[in-house]
Amino acid sequence: MGFQFIDRQPQLEQAVATILQQDAVAVDTESSSFYTYESELCLIQISSRGNHFIIDALAKLNWDGLGEVFENEAITKVMHTAASDITELRRIQSFKFNNLFDVMVGCRMLAFPSCSLVSLVKHYTGKDLEKTEQKSNWKKRPLSASQLEYAHRDTIYLEEIWSRMENELKQFKFLEEFNQDMNRIIKESFPVERVYDPDSWKWISGSMRLPPARRGFLKALLELREARARKENIAPFRLGSNDGLLRIAERSPDSVAELYEMGLHPDFVKKDGDKILDARNRAPEIRNSDVPRESRRAPDQLMGILKKWRKDVADYRGFDTSIILSNRQLEQIVDARPAHMEDLKAMDLMSDWKLANYGPMILEILAGKNPAMPAHLSRIPPEKRRVEF
């Protein structure tokens, strides 16, 4: 099953003309996030009714035609983990999307034991999908034959998965709910600027066991790594891992020669070694009194009640709990304490379907009541739920 590699405008225009005649297109992307500070879209893989394309996203191409494909309501866009792919695609152009089908969401709604693409391909097609280039450097050119084959295979089975999964969602009357979740993904999936957290040092396991001076040194190490990573456009962990920086803070080396032996990237030591040693001597101490205690969420008990409600709903319906509401959504509800449906709607946390079906139960819980499970909620009958493939 071959593919066409596209890095010139006439090739892309011809591919777009072919895709626009079809009713579905499977889409995947490869980015540089494992290697670069800011993620860059590197490849776009597309399969559409037997036509397979790999598009070089680093080539100087006009993306308007591809935008026409994504916006076309008559063409189903099939993806696996669509939020990440749409986010990456919007790094090169502000694409509009319609008619999305994310097989990852469908998988969770149908309560598969595993939602990896490998597992879904095996279940729906019986084929074994090899994942040998997951940490590949997609920015390098030319790409190897192995890289291209790996990228190509990520889309060739998605249309078959979609057609069968959609039938299952229809069978259990989940499709309206699913489609509204798709609209939320489209609405919320945009790239955001990377922001450094100056308190990130304290999230490293073992950091609070350091003496005050070493904590300050660790914080300075992270800031130096961040500055160098941003300047060189390299993933921070490639300059030195968090555990590696913690060991340096613990041992407090006193020479650049020692730094070369402690697992840091040689270029990091070469360019910032003197700054690292200076930070060891000059970084302010961080005493226990300087570290604000994480305020325990006063309504922890309410959060626990909402989580139990979410699990009860998931168990009743046969869903993965993540399909109901996320922890972040529950936390925002706990913080805001909406009293009426209008208040909950104004928070814009969920689809209209979820608002209508889950909202009344949530408000009852917030009012101290114990809501009954609505009989109208569609569900997978227990005898039809998947325990294993």
C-alpha positions as CSV (number, residue, x, y, z in Angstrom):
1,M,0.0,0.0,0.0
2,G,1.9,3.0,-1.3
3,F,1.8,6.7,-0.6
4,Q,2.8,9.9,-2.2
5,F,5.2,12.3,-0.5
6,I,4.2,15.9,-1.1
7,D,6.6,18.8,-0.8
8,R,5.6,20.9,-3.8
9,Q,2.5,23.0,-4.3
10,P,1.2,21.3,-7.5
11,Q,1.3,18.0,-5.7
12,L,-0.7,19.3,-2.8
13,E,-3.3,20.9,-5.1
14,Q,-3.8,17.6,-6.9
15,A,-4.1,15.7,-3.6
16,V,-6.7,18.3,-2.3
17,A,-8.7,17.9,-5.5
18,T,-8.8,14.1,-5.0
19,I,-9.7,14.4,-1.3
20,L,-12.5,16.9,-2.0
21,Q,-14.3,14.2,-4.0
22,Q,-14.4,11.8,-1.1
23,D,-16.7,11.5,2.0
24,A,-13.9,10.9,4.6
25,V,-10.3,11.7,5.2
26,A,-8.1,10.2,7.9
27,V,-5.5,12.7,9.4
28,D,-2.5,12.4,11.6
29,T,0.5,14.6,12.3
30,E,4.1,14.3,13.5
31,S,5.7,17.2,15.3
32,S,9.1,18.1,16.8
33,S,8.0,18.4,20.4
34,F,10.4,15.6,21.6
35,Y,13.3,17.6,20.3
36,T,12.4,21.3,20.2
37,Y,11.4,23.9,22.8
38,E,8.4,25.0,20.8
39,S,6.6,22.3,19.0
40,E,6.7,22.5,15.2
41,L,4.5,20.7,12.8
42,C,6.7,18.5,10.6
43,L,4.4,16.0,8.7
44,I,0.7,15.7,7.9
45,Q,-0.4,12.2,7.0
46,I,-3.6,11.8,5.1
47,S,-5.6,8.8,3.8
48,S,-8.8,9.1,1.9
49,R,-10.6,6.1,0.3
50,G,-7.4,4.4,-0.9
51,N,-5.4,7.5,-1.5
52,H,-2.5,8.0,0.8
53,F,-0.3,11.1,1.2
54,I,2.5,12.4,3.4
55,I,2.8,16.1,3.3
56,D,6.0,17.9,4.3
57,A,4.7,20.6,6.7
58,L,8.1,22.2,6.8
59,A,7.9,22.9,3.0
60,K,6.9,26.4,1.9
61,L,3.3,25.5,0.8
62,N,0.0,27.4,0.6
63,W,-2.4,25.6,3.0
64,D,-5.7,27.1,1.8
65,G,-6.7,24.0,-0.1
66,L,-6.1,21.8,2.9
67,G,-8.1,24.3,4.9
68,E,-11.0,23.7,2.5
69,V,-10.8,20.0,3.2
70,F,-10.9,20.5,6.9
71,E,-13.8,22.9,6.8
72,N,-15.9,20.9,4.4
73,E,-18.9,19.6,6.3
74,A,-19.5,16.8,3.9
75,I,-16.1,15.2,4.6
76,T,-15.6,13.3,7.9
77,K,-12.2,14.1,9.4
78,V,-11.1,10.9,11.2
79,M,-8.3,11.2,13.8
80,H,-6.9,9.5,16.9
81,T,-6.4,12.0,19.8
82,A,-7.8,14.8,17.6
83,A,-7.1,17.6,20.2
84,S,-3.3,17.2,19.8
85,D,-3.5,16.9,16.0
86,I,-5.8,19.9,15.5
87,T,-3.6,21.9,17.8
88,E,-0.5,21.0,15.8
89,L,-2.2,21.8,12.5
90,R,-3.3,25.2,13.8
91,R,0.4,26.1,14.3
92,I,0.8,26.6,10.5
93,Q,-2.6,28.1,9.8
94,S,-5.9,28.9,11.6
95,F,-7.8,26.1,10.1
96,K,-11.5,25.7,10.7
97,F,-12.8,22.2,11.2
98,N,-16.2,20.5,10.8
99,N,-17.5,17.0,11.0
100,L,-14.8,15.5,13.3
101,F,-14.6,11.9,14.4
102,D,-12.0,11.1,17.1
103,V,-11.6,7.4,17.5
104,M,-9.9,7.9,20.9
105,V,-13.1,9.5,22.3
106,G,-15.2,6.8,20.7
107,C,-13.0,4.1,22.2
108,R,-13.4,5.6,25.7
109,M,-17.1,5.9,25.2
110,L,-17.3,2.3,24.2
111,A,-15.1,1.3,27.2
112,F,-12.3,-0.5,25.5
113,P,-9.6,-1.8,27.9
114,S,-7.0,0.0,25.7
115,C,-7.4,3.0,23.4
116,S,-4.0,3.0,21.7
117,L,-4.0,3.1,18.0
118,V,-2.2,-0.3,18.0
119,S,-5.0,-1.8,20.0
120,L,-7.8,-0.3,17.9
121,V,-6.2,-1.4,14.7
122,K,-5.8,-4.9,16.0
123,H,-9.4,-5.1,17.3
124,Y,-11.1,-3.7,14.2
125,T,-8.8,-5.0,11.4
126,G,-6.8,-7.8,12.9
127,K,-3.6,-6.2,11.7
128,D,-0.5,-5.5,13.8
129,L,0.6,-1.9,13.7
130,E,4.3,-1.4,14.4
131,K,5.3,1.6,16.5
132,T,9.0,1.8,16.0
133,E,9.6,5.5,15.3
134,Q,7.6,7.2,18.1
135,K,10.6,9.2,19.3
136,S,11.9,10.0,15.9
137,N,13.3,13.4,14.9
138,W,10.7,14.5,12.4
139,K,12.5,17.7,11.6
140,K,15.4,16.1,9.9
141,R,15.5,16.0,6.2
142,P,15.7,13.8,4.3
143,L,13.4,11.5,6.2
144,S,14.3,7.8,6.3
145,A,12.3,5.1,4.6
146,S,11.5,3.7,8.1
147,Q,10.2,7.1,9.2
148,L,8.0,7.5,6.2
149,E,6.6,4.0,6.5
150,Y,5.8,4.5,10.1
151,A,4.1,7.8,9.5
152,H,2.1,6.4,6.6
153,R,0.7,3.5,8.6
154,D,-0.8,5.9,11.2
155,T,-3.8,6.7,8.9
156,I,-4.4,3.8,6.6
157,Y,-6.7,2.0,9.0
158,L,-8.6,4.9,10.6
159,E,-11.4,5.0,8.0
160,E,-12.2,1.3,8.7
161,I,-12.2,1.9,12.5
162,W,-14.4,5.0,12.0
163,S,-17.1,3.2,10.0
164,R,-17.4,0.3,12.5
165,M,-17.1,2.4,15.6
166,E,-19.8,4.8,14.4
167,N,-22.2,2.0,14.0
168,E,-21.5,0.9,17.6
169,L,-22.1,4.5,18.8
170,K,-25.4,4.5,16.9
171,Q,-26.4,1.1,18.4
172,F,-26.0,2.4,21.9
173,K,-27.5,5.8,21.1
174,F,-24.4,7.7,21.9
175,L,-23.9,9.6,18.7
176,E,-25.5,12.9,19.6
177,E,-23.4,13.1,22.7
178,F,-20.3,12.1,20.8
179,N,-20.8,14.7,18.1
180,Q,-21.2,17.4,20.7
181,D,-17.9,16.3,22.3
182,M,-16.3,16.6,18.8
183,N,-17.5,20.2,18.6
184,R,-15.9,20.9,22.0
185,I,-12.6,19.5,20.8
186,I,-12.7,21.7,17.7
187,K,-13.6,24.7,19.8
188,E,-10.9,24.2,22.5
189,S,-7.9,22.9,20.5
190,F,-5.5,25.8,19.9
191,P,-1.7,26.1,20.4
192,V,-0.8,28.1,23.5
193,E,2.5,29.8,24.2
194,R,4.8,27.8,26.5
195,V,5.0,29.5,29.9
196,Y,7.7,28.7,32.5
197,D,6.7,28.1,36.1
198,P,9.3,29.7,38.4
199,D,8.1,27.3,41.2
200,S,8.6,24.2,39.0
201,W,11.6,23.2,41.2
202,K,9.4,22.1,44.0
203,W,7.5,19.6,41.9
204,I,10.7,17.6,41.4
205,S,10.6,14.5,43.7
206,G,13.2,15.0,46.5
207,S,13.6,18.8,46.1
208,M,12.0,19.6,49.5
209,R,14.6,17.3,51.2
210,L,17.4,19.6,50.0
211,P,18.8,22.1,52.4
212,P,17.7,25.8,51.7
213,A,20.9,26.7,49.8
214,R,20.6,23.7,47.5
215,R,16.9,24.4,46.8
216,G,17.9,27.8,45.6
217,F,20.6,26.3,43.5
218,L,18.1,23.8,42.0
219,K,15.7,26.6,41.1
220,A,18.6,28.5,39.4
221,L,19.6,25.4,37.5
222,L,16.1,25.1,36.1
223,E,16.0,28.7,35.1
224,L,19.3,28.5,33.3
225,R,18.2,25.3,31.5
226,E,14.9,27.1,30.5
227,A,16.7,30.1,29.1
228,R,19.2,28.0,27.1
229,A,16.4,25.7,25.8
230,R,14.3,28.6,24.7
231,K,17.3,30.3,23.0
232,E,18.5,27.2,21.2
233,N,15.0,25.9,20.5
234,I,15.7,22.5,22.2
235,A,13.5,20.5,24.5
236,P,14.7,21.3,28.0
237,F,15.1,17.7,29.2
238,R,17.7,17.2,26.4
239,L,20.0,19.7,28.1
240,G,19.6,17.8,31.4
241,S,16.9,15.8,33.1
242,N,15.1,17.0,36.2
243,D,16.7,14.1,38.2
244,G,20.0,15.1,36.8
245,L,19.6,18.7,37.9
246,L,18.6,17.5,41.4
247,R,21.8,15.4,41.6
248,I,23.8,18.4,40.7
249,A,22.1,20.5,43.3
250,E,22.7,17.8,45.9
251,R,26.4,17.3,45.0
252,S,27.1,21.0,44.4
253,P,30.1,20.5,42.0
254,D,32.8,23.3,42.1
255,S,34.3,23.0,38.6
256,V,33.2,23.0,35.0
257,A,35.1,19.8,34.6
258,E,32.8,18.1,37.1
259,L,29.7,19.3,35.3
260,Y,30.8,17.6,32.1
261,E,30.7,14.3,34.1
262,M,27.2,14.8,35.5
263,G,25.0,14.1,32.6
264,L,24.4,17.6,31.2
265,H,24.4,18.2,27.5
266,P,28.0,19.2,26.6
267,D,26.8,22.4,24.8
268,F,24.9,23.4,28.0
269,V,28.0,23.1,30.1
270,K,30.2,24.8,27.5
271,K,27.9,27.8,27.2
272,D,26.5,28.1,30.8
273,G,29.0,26.2,32.9
274,D,30.3,29.3,34.6
275,K,26.8,30.6,35.2
276,I,25.9,27.3,36.8
277,L,28.9,27.6,39.2
278,D,28.1,31.2,39.9
279,A,24.5,30.2,40.7
280,R,25.7,27.6,43.2
281,N,27.4,30.4,45.1
282,R,24.9,33.2,44.7
283,A,21.4,31.6,44.4
284,P,19.2,32.8,47.4
285,E,18.3,30.2,50.0
286,I,14.8,28.9,49.9
287,R,13.7,28.2,53.5
288,N,10.5,26.3,54.4
289,S,8.9,29.6,55.4
290,D,9.6,30.8,51.8
291,V,7.6,28.0,50.3
292,P,3.9,28.7,50.4
293,R,1.9,25.7,51.5
294,E,-0.3,24.4,48.9
295,S,-3.7,25.5,50.1
296,R,-5.7,22.4,50.6
297,R,-8.9,22.7,48.7
298,A,-11.4,23.6,51.3
299,P,-14.2,21.6,49.6
300,D,-12.1,18.4,49.3
301,Q,-15.1,16.5,50.6
302,L,-17.3,17.9,47.9
303,M,-14.7,17.1,45.3
304,G,-14.8,13.5,46.6
305,I,-18.5,13.4,46.3
306,L,-18.4,14.6,42.7
307,K,-15.8,12.1,41.8
308,K,-17.9,9.3,43.3
309,W,-20.9,10.6,41.3
310,R,-18.8,10.6,38.1
311,K,-17.8,7.0,38.7
312,D,-21.3,6.0,39.4
313,V,-22.5,7.5,36.1
314,A,-19.6,5.9,34.2
315,D,-20.3,2.5,35.8
316,Y,-24.0,2.9,35.0
317,R,-23.4,3.8,31.4
318,G,-20.4,1.6,30.7
319,F,-18.0,4.5,30.0
320,D,-14.5,5.5,30.9
321,T,-14.8,8.1,33.6
322,S,-12.9,10.6,31.5
323,I,-15.8,10.8,29.1
324,I,-18.1,12.2,31.8
325,L,-16.2,15.2,33.1
326,S,-12.5,15.8,33.8
327,N,-10.9,16.6,37.2
328,R,-10.2,20.1,36.0
329,Q,-13.9,20.6,35.2
330,L,-15.0,19.2,38.5
331,E,-12.5,21.5,40.3
332,Q,-13.9,24.5,38.5
333,I,-17.4,23.6,39.5
334,V,-16.4,23.1,43.1
335,D,-14.6,26.5,43.1
336,A,-17.6,28.4,41.5
337,R,-20.4,26.6,43.3
338,P,-23.1,27.4,40.6
339,A,-26.6,27.4,42.1
340,H,-28.6,27.4,38.9
341,M,-28.5,26.0,35.4
342,E,-27.8,29.4,34.0
343,D,-24.7,29.7,36.2
344,L,-23.4,26.3,35.1
345,K,-24.1,27.2,31.5
346,A,-22.2,30.5,31.8
347,M,-19.1,28.6,32.9
348,D,-18.9,27.0,29.4
349,L,-17.4,23.8,30.7
350,M,-19.3,21.2,28.8
351,S,-21.4,20.5,25.8
352,D,-25.1,21.3,25.7
353,W,-25.9,17.6,25.9
354,K,-23.8,17.2,29.1
355,L,-25.3,20.4,30.5
356,A,-28.8,19.1,30.0
357,N,-28.2,15.6,31.3
358,Y,-25.5,16.0,34.0
359,G,-26.2,19.6,35.0
360,P,-29.3,18.9,37.2
361,M,-27.5,16.1,39.0
362,I,-24.4,18.3,39.7
363,L,-26.6,21.1,41.0
364,E,-28.4,18.7,43.4
365,I,-25.0,17.5,44.7
366,L,-23.9,21.1,45.3
367,A,-27.2,21.7,47.2
368,G,-26.4,18.7,49.5
369,K,-28.8,16.2,47.9
370,N,-28.2,12.7,46.5
371,P,-29.5,12.7,42.9
372,A,-31.0,9.6,41.3
373,M,-29.7,8.3,38.1
374,P,-31.9,9.4,35.2
375,A,-33.6,6.4,33.5
376,H,-33.3,8.1,30.1
377,L,-29.5,8.0,30.0
378,S,-28.3,5.7,27.2
379,R,-26.0,3.0,28.3
380,I,-24.1,-0.1,27.2
381,P,-26.0,-3.1,28.7
382,P,-23.7,-5.0,31.2
383,E,-23.8,-8.2,29.0
384,K,-22.4,-6.2,26.0
385,R,-19.6,-4.5,27.8
386,R,-16.0,-5.3,26.8
387,V,-13.8,-6.9,29.4
388,E,-11.1,-7.8,27.0
389,F,-10.5,-7.9,23.2
